[in-house]
């Protein structure tokens, strides 16, 4: 993705969230650190000036002699029980700042309750950690069910467990997405205004979609296939004639992957080809999600086997061990025959028997 595309993407996010309430909860220790280093608050002010209703939630009120450290002195402490309570501060060009009053033993739960009362679209926890990690790898997105599974397995624990439980509570109470990020300058902008983000997002509802291609997807598919060197067509117009059986994976309505399914030979064997995921979305679970959907679609087509050729796909098998757990195996097949027979000198493919 080019710099221009990233800027365009950020602008589209600002437009789509204009007027939406976003609660940003910062703990006391994190607050002290970023006040000293003048981080985060300038980004919050920038987003507020872009039409988003930013609300700060602090565990404790800042000392008066440190109030001016906040950029442009825009923080305005209020009590807020509904969205209407925010408007006087917003109309003055201030950022509504709520001091959590410890109604709950856990301030993260209290922030989730605040976001729910205000009808916030997003809640952001700024922490000492970049987000949720599994097997030493940052998890960029989690559904509510996936988050609960990681808590149950003990992968999410200690202070992060409290934040994730508060995130789940917020999502179940109406907040669309909750973000957990590290308290450094630029992290908030990257998390909220780019698809790849900077931390972990926990969400309810449909954040992604796998669907048949339509004409509006053409340029993005063409770009994906060009990047991967899998483009069988030199330009867009011939590509339109090859779209039968094409599916796209979208993330926030942007095409982030594509694949093609076709029946071969006796019509009992389906081939998966043109399988590509945008390089910027590696390790986000898209590979496994798309392959799982391909298996479902192949079965719906009446196929008894599904195979894919490494030469026609960008498959990073090592990205997700569940690829083999699904039953795929390496085998050499004599491609082009009605039987797709095993052959010592055949083409190596990945084959799954249903």
Steps between C-alpha positions, in 0.01 A plus 500: 500500500643837398525806725218657302278197564577518872408868513181433307415216737551721806280771349224247432515381860469857627199553276332175607553574871419872487279590795561161665599486867834334578594451866873481574584360844849565634625360832676719755852366446465517124357853526797628701747354253338636186442841659872524565583394146213692333362193325150386399317818605604686187362212292173508696472873435571444130221242473260726692570777248422253220138465605516208745361547851797395711441440872782450749442270797761539775532306822606811691484873431832655397659742744410862425856610441533227237178578318680724253719211391203370302533629142321824432338474844198337336400250770181601681397293803129418509252253640336297226202267513387537140621630166322833560734569792795512259367771274577813709870407516509402132334827396779686679762306307596300809550127546249370759700337777329270750661407830391146580326511839576144604144374494661173399798335665667475159551825307502311169148373568402855594638628168295234320191616691574863405537410131168316513317791668634745244408279205863491388590323178849423625684460830881517509717377786848656500734272693859392557447211257455503124198272533416130532774250415464132412813287453709820513308654210273803518136414435365790298130410522277279713131425504331486840500119486868485407588735786310283748678192369841658560397598852374148570823345375710728720671675208344832603568559869595752768437867415426426134224262612321791674517714189376223271213418736406868503524500120262205477257672737508818291443311174208306645350826625500670160853634433598378154876470548751520782871561438795424729816687402836610633534858622731646239458785258344390175357173636148640537495641146631177353251287695191704416581632154665202327372148442812325631497700826765501772350290781214258563139564399213311666173530314142392465313466173651440158837664454595294195318329216569233238273545199484457122687766306318792343603759243594755767775263624680482166780751556583367849511138376718604208741672739514193730573264213763734358677526835509120525603447135198272459310723261402287201370809319704804393218749562161540664279428201618140436495438875124552497464185288673289766290599801266200508562328834698795637450603864641788699580546868420851621609671818301813580373486140853504353610196295774325697505163325365308203466141379347302216323162514441281196400138437750284315502162329203290603341799677569333834828684551512873570809712445580803712706754308584871491511486881660823617495701821621860505854507647390758757255250649732206560449331837147637545323166465385571144677198348324252725166679470512495121614138473225391741246680283649345185443155649137585573448634147666196338266270691202710390618453140487123547877444501652210689854636497664842508851568379721799444826547317771714664581636153151654473463627854679711756460257789721553801434160652717572801285799593227286653555139614125443480547471121623144549265441793218542249630189326707636211796285397782535252475265205613476138215484251488453127311820421290506183370143515144409592620296797761743639709190577796494734828521314866503604576756232175695536448852629513543878170629634312525828202265501202469735254208488150572630 
